[in-house]
């Protein structure tokens, strides 16, 4: 039997759980006293013993993983042990997210969504991974039905990154399990503005 689809009544419950999972699995596992392996997985049974998750059940976690529209999380079983991880967005060190390296011919342009208040800095300095391990991008726009994740739905500016130019200079691009395009940038964690095809307000952007 498949897991339930969340009702309107349960959405707030699920959103709170999703946010708590995002924090712990991407940033705070060690701070919260949880063991995280080299692939970013945490034992669900250990998670549910933690005070932050004491009001949730394994089924709650399964529901959030299955129905999260951005597919932020992944579950797996190992010797009967249920494990969970975030698919991307980590600031903590994770060695193996099972990312697939992509060729620029497969995805010639990757799109990063951002906000007008920081666009002058991006135009000057480039895209930065900041505290995360990667810069997040998408193959297309959120309003397109095939897009799962890669940018916030509220972003008002788009940066189009020419993956061919960047790849020729040694930058590597990867695809996460949920389709997000990831790049760690150069030695400074940046994708330089010289690799931008276009920077434009989202409402005026035209797909290439």
N, C-alpha and C positions, 0 to 999 in steps of 0.2 A: 504493500500500500504506500503511495506517495505521501509526502508531507503536505500539510494543509496550506492553502493559499491564504495569506493574512487578510483578515477583515479590517474594515476601517477602524474598529475598536482597538485592534491590536497594533496598528501602525506606529503609534507613539512608543509603545513597548519595544517594537522592533527597531525603530530609529535610535532609541537610547542604547540598545544592545549593539547596534552597528557602530555607533560612535565609540562606545567603550572598547569594542574589539579593535577598531582602527587604531586607537591610541596605544593599546597594549601590544598589538602585533607589529605595528610599524615603529613604535618609538619607546615604549615603556616597559617591556617585558622584564628586563633585569631589575629595573627600579622597583617593580612590583613583586620581586622575588620569584618570578616564573622562569623556568628553564626553557630556552629557545634554541633549537638546533641550527646547524649550519645552513639549512634550507629555509629557515624562518618558521618552522612548525613548532607549535606548543600543544601539549597534551590537553585535550578537552576536559578530562576528569580533573586535572590540576587547575585548570582555568575556573571550573565551576566551584572549586573549594575556596577560591579567592573571594574576599569580601565584596569586590566590585561586581561579581557575577553570581552572588549567592541566591538572588531572586530568580535566576534563569535555570532552564533545564537543557539537556542535550538536544531535545526536540526544538527548543527555541533557537538554538545555534544552527541547527540544520535548516530551519525555515529561513533564517536571515541569509545564510549562504546561498540557498536555492533561489530565493526571490529578490535578492539585492539587484537592482536594475543596472548597477555598474559592475557587478560581478567582482567585488573587491576581495573576496575570500575564496579559499579552496580547502576542501576536506580530503583526507585520505586515511586509510586504515593500514596500520603496520603491526603485524602479529597480534591482531585483535584490539589494538589501541587506536582510538580515534584521535586524529591530529588536525589542527587548523592553522592556516597561515594567511597573511595578506599577500595578494598577488603582486603588489608593488607599492611604492610610496614610503619605503623605509628610510629612517635616519640612522637606525642601529645597523651594525655590520652584519650582513647576511651574505654568505659566500656563493650560494647556489639557489637562485630563484627559477632555474630551468627556463631561462630566457632563450628565445630563438633569434639569432643574429639575422638581420634582413639585408638584402642587397638593394641599392638605390634604384635598380631597374624594377624591383617589385613595388617599392613605394618611393617615387621620385620626389614627392613633397610631403612633409609632415607638418601638421598645423598645431600651434600652441595657442591656447586661449589665455588672455590676460585682461588687465583693466587699464582704463585711460589714465588713472592716477600714477601708474608706474611706467607708462609706455615711453616716456622721455628717457628714463634710465635704461630701458631695454634697447632703445635705438642707439644709445651712446655706448653701453657696455656689453650688450648681448644678453642672451638668456642664461640664467644662473640656476644651478641645481640647489643652491642655498644649503640648507641643513640636510636635504635629502641626498640619496645616492644617485638619482637620475633626474633629468628634465623630462617632464611628461608631455606627450603630444598625441595627436589623433590623426587618422587617415582622412577624416572628413568631419562635418559639423554635427553638433548635438541633435539638431532637428531632423537629421537624416536617419531613417529607421534602422540602418545597419550599424550605427554607432552605439557602442556600449559605454565607453569611458574614454578618458584622455584629456578632458577639459571640463571645467565647471559650466553648468548651464547658464550661469549668471554673467559669464565673461562678456565684455563689450568691445574687446579688441582681439584681432587675430594676427599671429606672426606665422608666415609661410616659410618653412625652412627647406632649402634646396639640399636634399640628402646626397645628391651626386657630388656637388662641390665640397661638402663637408667630409664625405667619405674619402674622397681623393686626398684630403689633407690628414687622414688618419682617424677621424671621428667614427665611432661605431654606433650603430643603431640596432635596437632589439625590439622584439615584440613579446609582451607579457601574455600570460594565459588568457586574459580577458581582452586582448587586442590592443592594449595601450602601447604606443610607441615610446621607447625609452632611449635616452642618450646621456652619458655621464659628462659629455662635453670634453674640453681640452684639459690640460694639466691644471688649469685654474677652475675647472668645473663650469666652463662657459661655452656656449655656442655663439661665436662672434657675429656681429651684425653683417659682416661680408657674406655670410651664408644665407641671408634673408632674401627671398624672392620678392616679398611684399609684406608690408605692415599696414593694416587697414582697420577702420571701425567695422565691427561685425555686421552691422545692418547694411553696409555698402559692399561687403566682400562678395566676390564672384568666384565660384569654384573654378579651378584650373581644369 
